[in-house]
């Protein structure tokens, strides 16, 4: 379908436009530079509208009325002139009950949208948003997350006037996912909606988390980044990295056997490394009581040998890069790995726990041929 986005060059609008195009829709983008005639033409073409245009930190209070109130009334009038009603999503705010220029004008906008639904029968989703965060949001404007991410990524200072103040957050991807689902089945009439999941965090906790993300490059240790708020915040922080910081080095340890480098440590699920070995070189020759490892040969040919420290049982297996076979070490079995090829061996390694020099759980035991 053809979807008209007002406020198309804003933070949410740009994210929405990308997701709509991914889904095969066409986007009509209206901005402050769009003329009244062009807006009217876009409304005639549109098969759905997402109304994002709004002012929350304008230069003058008059802009609140002009953009939040009058522009919404103008858009609703154009939609009434259509021969058929189309679904409309409008970004509103939880602040509509506040007696502020922003709250009052957003409440007026909701009134125009509810009247549109009543007069035309159009399904209208009035989505009352809390603080939206994510990639492409402008720092030092209306998102504390954007400001903190931008500054911390650049080692710039941030100001926290009320560390214990709690902010309510929704991630832009969750906002858009909810809207796309609604457009697929919009129902009827005016609907007041919210976005889930919603997260709550204090300003101090937010700053601390973002500083932890910055420190990953020094500590090589990553915390919760795979689900929920951790996933969304980490993705947002990374999106504010300057292009010169898209890459960073890791420490390489080399000797006559080859190179070893630790890539990433996790707080609760071990660490990732890689190593190399020249032809004929053997690495390892030890066993563990509780530690386990997974090896994946990326390049070359390797022979893994195992010896059971209790029964004396032995085992050996060969693997090479093109196979993509994971070889696991088992507690109580001594093991080593030998490059049996003619080229350099490159192997990826995951250990289930972080290496602790005081308790390494790595006991030397050379395997005999």
MILO-555910 format. One record per residue (C-alpha): x, y, z; residue in one letter; residue number from 1. Coordinates in Angstrom, 3 decimals. Layout:
xx yy zz rest nr
X Y Z a NUM
...
***
This chain:
xx yy zz rest nr
0.000 0.000 0.000 x 1
0.987 3.656 -0.190 x 2
1.550 5.049 3.286 x 3
1.744 8.760 3.993 x 4
4.065 9.715 6.843 x 5
3.854 13.237 8.209 x 6
7.027 14.279 9.984 x 7
8.807 11.847 7.686 x 8
12.278 13.276 8.271 x 9
12.078 12.881 12.055 x 10
13.584 10.109 14.128 x 11
10.523 7.828 14.173 x 12
9.580 8.734 10.600 x 13
12.908 7.632 9.159 x 14
12.815 4.342 11.046 x 15
9.217 3.781 9.969 x 16
9.927 4.552 6.309 x 17
12.697 1.955 6.246 x 18
10.498 -0.728 7.806 x 19
7.604 0.042 5.446 x 20
9.846 -0.289 2.401 x 21
11.232 -3.558 3.775 x 22
7.642 -4.824 3.899 x 23
7.036 -3.829 0.278 x 24
5.023 -0.655 0.870 x 25
5.479 2.698 -0.860 x 26
6.167 5.745 1.290 x 27
4.869 9.265 0.772 x 28
6.839 11.600 3.019 x 29
5.515 14.956 4.205 x 30
7.824 17.350 6.058 x 31
7.659 20.973 7.149 x 32
8.894 21.879 3.679 x 33
5.868 20.190 2.023 x 34
3.403 22.685 0.571 x 35
-0.319 22.556 1.342 x 36
-1.012 21.563 -2.260 x 37
1.510 18.741 -2.153 x 38
0.126 17.511 1.171 x 39
-3.384 17.452 -0.302 x 40
-2.115 15.447 -3.260 x 41
-0.354 12.964 -0.969 x 42
-3.522 12.478 1.079 x 43
-5.435 11.655 -2.120 x 44
-2.854 8.989 -3.036 x 45
-2.446 7.479 0.405 x 46
-3.987 4.192 1.473 x 47
-2.946 4.740 5.092 x 48
-1.539 7.629 7.118 x 49
0.931 7.694 9.998 x 50
0.798 11.160 11.522 x 51
4.069 11.891 13.304 x 52
4.443 15.622 12.701 x 53
4.560 17.443 16.007 x 54
6.419 19.968 18.096 x 55
7.685 19.314 21.586 x 56
10.575 21.770 21.881 x 57
9.815 24.602 19.467 x 58
11.386 28.041 19.466 x 59
8.052 29.689 20.306 x 60
4.863 28.539 22.021 x 61
2.928 29.470 18.884 x 62
4.554 26.534 17.127 x 63
2.826 24.139 19.513 x 64
-0.541 25.323 18.222 x 65
0.561 25.584 14.616 x 66
2.036 22.082 14.346 x 67
0.307 19.966 16.996 x 68
-3.164 21.460 16.765 x 69
-3.740 23.277 13.472 x 70
-1.703 20.940 11.277 x 71
-3.605 17.948 12.671 x 72
-6.901 19.726 11.976 x 73
-5.752 20.428 8.415 x 74
-4.779 16.791 7.883 x 75
-8.119 15.568 9.237 x 76
-10.007 17.945 6.922 x 77
-8.135 16.567 3.916 x 78
-8.921 13.010 5.014 x 79
-12.627 13.839 5.334 x 80
-12.630 15.027 1.709 x 81
-11.622 11.572 0.493 x 82
-14.292 9.363 -0.977 x 83
-13.250 6.429 1.220 x 84
-11.948 6.317 4.775 x 85
-8.425 4.989 5.316 x 86
-6.637 3.877 8.506 x 87
-4.755 6.547 10.447 x 88
-2.104 6.165 13.124 x 89
-1.245 9.271 15.130 x 90
1.628 9.631 17.564 x 91
0.301 11.215 20.726 x 92
1.734 11.411 24.234 x 93
1.018 10.427 27.827 x 94
1.284 14.146 28.583 x 95
-2.132 14.992 27.077 x 96
-3.580 15.540 30.558 x 97
-0.953 18.115 31.517 x 98
-1.776 21.813 31.511 x 99
1.208 22.786 29.379 x 100
1.376 24.168 25.834 x 101
2.562 20.772 24.652 x 102
-0.031 18.777 26.601 x 103
-2.933 21.053 25.642 x 104
-2.132 21.120 21.929 x 105
-1.615 17.351 21.772 x 106
-4.974 16.901 23.536 x 107
-6.543 19.163 20.901 x 108
-4.935 17.022 18.197 x 109
-6.533 13.929 19.728 x 110
-9.916 15.680 19.629 x 111
-9.530 16.325 15.879 x 112
-8.575 12.682 15.281 x 113
-11.488 11.328 17.318 x 114
-13.861 13.565 15.370 x 115
-12.396 12.227 12.112 x 116
-13.090 8.655 13.223 x 117
-16.640 9.572 14.250 x 118
-17.431 11.584 11.098 x 119
-15.836 9.366 8.442 x 120
-15.776 5.925 10.024 x 121
-12.015 5.760 9.564 x 122
-10.113 3.502 11.960 x 123
-7.855 5.829 13.960 x 124
-5.099 4.638 16.292 x 125
-4.171 7.399 18.744 x 126
-0.972 6.009 20.218 x 127
0.079 7.627 23.478 x 128
3.817 7.268 23.592 x 129
6.313 7.494 26.415 x 130
9.950 8.328 25.639 x 131
10.927 6.612 22.382 x 132
14.583 5.713 21.855 x 133
16.612 4.023 19.157 x 134
18.918 4.668 16.234 x 135
18.901 8.024 14.411 x 136
17.376 10.032 17.267 x 137
18.888 13.502 17.576 x 138
20.951 14.117 20.724 x 139
20.464 17.275 22.803 x 140
16.886 17.530 21.604 x 141
14.143 15.403 23.132 x 142
15.691 12.081 24.117 x 143
17.933 11.629 27.132 x 144
18.939 8.223 25.745 x 145
20.172 9.799 22.505 x 146
22.093 12.487 24.388 x 147
23.724 10.033 26.779 x 148
24.601 7.587 23.960 x 149
26.101 10.309 21.771 x 150
28.221 11.804 24.551 x 151
29.375 8.599 26.213 x 152
30.347 7.089 22.847 x 153
32.604 10.136 22.355 x 154
33.871 10.314 25.948 x 155
32.033 13.617 26.445 x 156
30.516 14.631 29.797 x 157
26.839 14.142 30.613 x 158
24.736 15.986 33.180 x 159
22.488 14.120 35.608 x 160
20.563 16.576 37.750 x 161
18.256 13.951 39.302 x 162
20.013 10.554 39.365 x 163
17.037 8.737 40.912 x 164
14.502 10.139 38.447 x 165
12.831 7.313 36.544 x 166
12.205 7.474 32.808 x 167
9.677 5.404 30.892 x 168
11.005 4.073 27.601 x 169
9.849 2.219 24.497 x 170
12.160 1.174 21.692 x 171
11.460 2.516 18.227 x 172
11.460 -0.987 16.720 x 173
8.703 -2.053 19.122 x 174
6.712 1.070 18.253 x 175
6.877 0.326 14.546 x 176
6.218 -3.391 14.965 x 177
3.045 -2.528 16.855 x 178
1.940 -0.070 14.216 x 179
2.555 -2.450 11.327 x 180
0.497 -5.101 13.104 x 181
-2.306 -2.574 13.614 x 182
-2.245 -1.522 9.936 x 183
-2.684 -5.165 8.962 x 184
-5.881 -5.327 11.043 x 185
-6.987 -1.821 12.034 x 186
-10.454 -2.520 13.346 x 187
-12.834 0.441 13.466 x 188
-13.356 3.772 15.166 x 189
-11.002 5.743 17.385 x 190
-8.706 3.696 19.590 x 191
-6.367 4.910 22.329 x 192
-3.350 2.598 22.371 x 193
0.078 2.210 23.975 x 194
3.229 0.351 23.048 x 195
4.588 -2.712 24.808 x 196
7.019 -3.597 26.160 x 197
7.657 -0.491 28.204 x 198
10.846 -0.179 30.235 x 199
11.597 1.892 33.325 x 200
15.052 2.921 34.443 x 201
16.578 5.696 36.511 x 202
18.847 8.243 34.890 x 203
21.805 6.993 36.915 x 204
21.161 3.376 35.938 x 205
20.874 4.434 32.303 x 206
24.197 6.251 32.406 x 207
25.889 3.343 34.191 x 208
24.689 0.849 31.594 x 209
25.875 2.964 28.708 x 210
29.282 3.437 30.329 x 211
29.521 -0.333 30.689 x 212
28.925 -0.647 26.949 x 213
31.728 1.814 26.273 x 214
34.041 -0.140 28.572 x 215
33.555 -3.381 26.607 x 216
36.410 -2.386 24.323 x 217
38.794 -2.316 27.283 x 218
37.384 -5.123 29.431 x 219
36.195 -7.273 26.511 x 220
33.338 -8.249 28.843 x 221
29.716 -7.901 27.779 x 222
26.652 -8.141 30.000 x 223
22.994 -8.553 29.106 x 224
22.594 -7.460 25.480 x 225
20.475 -10.187 23.907 x 226
16.958 -9.543 25.176 x 227
14.679 -6.815 26.472 x 228
16.012 -3.438 27.517 x 229
19.628 -4.620 27.349 x 230
19.259 -5.580 23.691 x 231
17.534 -2.319 22.757 x 232
19.891 -0.056 24.723 x 233
23.042 -1.765 23.453 x 234
21.867 -1.528 19.839 x 235
21.047 2.134 20.372 x 236
24.415 2.891 21.958 x 237
26.300 1.185 19.119 x 238
24.332 3.226 16.565 x 239
25.910 6.417 17.954 x 240
29.498 5.318 17.388 x 241
31.503 7.627 15.098 x 242
32.582 5.844 11.914 x 243
36.202 6.017 13.056 x 244
35.213 3.805 15.998 x 245
33.546 1.036 14.001 x 246
36.589 -1.164 14.695 x 247
38.955 -1.702 17.619 x 248
41.935 -3.998 18.248 x 249
42.254 -6.967 20.568 x 250
45.485 -8.049 22.225 x 251
47.369 -10.791 20.390 x 252
49.703 -13.128 22.272 x 253
52.247 -14.840 20.025 x 254
55.029 -17.415 20.436 x 255
56.648 -20.140 18.350 x 256
53.350 -22.081 18.270 x 257
51.271 -19.256 16.762 x 258
48.912 -16.513 17.951 x 259
46.199 -16.468 20.628 x 260
43.672 -13.623 21.025 x 261
40.656 -13.213 23.258 x 262
37.741 -11.577 21.441 x 263
34.897 -11.325 23.950 x 264
34.058 -12.228 27.541 x 265
30.496 -12.548 28.832 x 266
29.364 -12.046 32.413 x 267
27.676 -15.436 32.737 x 268
28.417 -17.542 29.637 x 269
32.156 -17.752 29.211 x 270
34.455 -16.240 26.621 x 271
35.386 -16.404 22.935 x 272
38.920 -16.600 21.553 x 273
40.859 -17.766 18.529 x 274
44.306 -19.187 17.989 x 275
46.608 -20.205 15.172 x 276
49.162 -22.994 14.850 x 277
51.809 -23.658 12.253 x 278
52.205 -27.032 10.500 x 279
53.118 -29.762 12.964 x 280
52.509 -27.581 16.005 x 281
50.577 -29.032 18.965 x 282
48.665 -26.850 21.404 x 283
46.903 -27.802 24.627 x 284
48.066 -30.781 26.610 x 285
45.967 -30.296 29.750 x 286
42.677 -31.268 31.348 x 287
39.928 -29.548 33.345 x 288
37.766 -30.617 36.262 x 289
34.720 -28.483 35.381 x 290
35.631 -26.196 32.521 x 291
34.397 -27.176 29.068 x 292
35.338 -25.809 25.650 x 293
34.097 -25.857 22.090 x 294
36.579 -25.729 19.207 x 295
35.724 -24.880 15.612 x 296
38.450 -25.164 12.974 x 297
38.021 -22.280 10.537 x 298
41.032 -22.998 8.330 x 299
43.423 -25.915 8.027 x 300
43.422 -29.502 9.284 x 301
43.519 -30.504 12.951 x 302
43.832 -33.675 14.980 x 303
42.247 -33.682 18.423 x 304
43.478 -36.246 20.928 x 305
41.862 -37.172 24.245 x 306
42.975 -39.179 27.278 x 307
40.683 -40.120 30.187 x 308
42.557 -39.308 33.400 x 309
40.665 -42.036 35.305 x 310
40.289 -44.978 32.934 x 311
43.169 -44.322 30.548 x 312
40.807 -44.531 27.578 x 313
42.019 -42.644 24.501 x 314
40.266 -41.111 21.550 x 315
41.308 -39.114 18.477 x 316
39.526 -37.380 15.639 x 317
40.499 -35.268 12.649 x 318
38.621 -32.265 11.300 x 319
39.249 -29.458 8.834 x 320
37.883 -26.030 8.098 x 321
35.429 -26.922 5.338 x 322
33.599 -29.389 7.629 x 323
32.485 -26.849 10.262 x 324
32.536 -29.480 12.998 x 325
32.435 -28.399 16.657 x 326
34.726 -30.445 18.894 x 327
34.014 -30.373 22.623 x 328
36.422 -30.994 25.461 x 329
35.072 -33.048 28.346 x 330
35.997 -32.613 32.039 x 331
38.450 -35.266 33.183 x 332
39.847 -35.864 29.691 x 333
43.248 -34.440 28.827 x 334
43.315 -33.056 25.304 x 335
45.507 -31.420 22.695 x 336
45.185 -30.222 19.098 x 337
47.808 -30.653 16.369 x 338
48.005 -28.967 12.986 x 339
48.285 -31.952 10.620 x 340
48.025 -29.866 7.460 x 341
50.551 -27.971 5.385 x 342
49.031 -24.524 5.988 x 343
48.338 -22.404 9.048 x 344
45.607 -23.694 11.335 x 345
43.038 -21.129 12.547 x 346
40.653 -22.254 15.260 x 347
37.841 -20.537 17.141 x 348
37.401 -21.378 20.822 x 349
34.583 -20.899 23.336 x 350
35.062 -21.674 27.016 x 351
32.052 -21.879 29.309 x 352
33.674 -19.789 32.045 x 353
35.974 -16.796 32.277 x 354
39.638 -17.565 32.807 x 355
40.595 -17.006 36.443 x 356
44.339 -16.886 37.047 x 357
43.827 -17.770 40.712 x 358
41.639 -20.767 39.837 x 359
42.461 -21.639 36.226 x 360
41.114 -25.222 36.313 x 361
43.758 -26.084 33.719 x 362
46.137 -28.877 34.750 x 363
49.022 -29.758 32.475 x 364
49.149 -33.318 31.158 x 365
51.067 -34.108 28.024 x 366
49.543 -36.809 25.832 x 367
51.973 -39.421 24.582 x 368
51.966 -40.484 20.947 x 369
***
